[in-house]
Structure formats: structure tokens, C-alpha cells
């Protein structure tokens, strides 16, 4: 099972914005890409992360654990690359909205 950092970023963005389209804007991606990649992640994990049908989207109880872990993972990746990042160059996790 492979979960990508980008998928984690999309999940965080959807959780923060409550919308696939707003998350796509924040992540500089297409709405269909964000939606598809979140669905791929849900299928791989066998868990529904967001309850669809209501807006803003709500994070399911299982999804809350995933979002919290995703934030920790992205934070750790940021800590890993920070010493090597060139000044003024955005980090790979920069597309994730601030909490």
C-alpha cells in the first residue's frame, strides 16, 4: 500500500477548507485530481475520510485520526528538509494551508 505525501496534503487541505474545489485552489491542483486522489487513499486504507453529500464536507471519526497523522507526517517532512532548503524556495509541503 502506497500513500503519497501529495495525497496527505490533499486530505489536509480538504479537511481545512471543507471542499474539494477550495482544497484544489490551495494546492494548485484540479478539483478532479484532489477528489480522485482522496478517493484512492480512502480505497487503499479501506476507510471513508470525509462524509460526502453535505457542504462543507465533514471529516469522519476515522478520518480525523488520518488527518491528525497526516499533519504530523507533513510536519516531520518539513523538519527533515528545512536544513537543506534554499532561502526563498518554497517547500514541497507549502501547498498545505496553515492551521
WONORLIN-V331665 format. One record per helix or strand of 3 or more residues. SS is the DSSP state (alpha for helix, beta for strand). FROM is the first residue (numbers start at 1). LEN is the number of residues. If there is no record, write none. Layout:
ss | from | len
SS | FROM | LEN
SS | FROM | LEN
//
This chain:
ss | from | len
alpha | 5 | 13
alpha | 20 | 8
alpha | 31 | 15
alpha | 61 | 22
alpha | 92 | 4
//
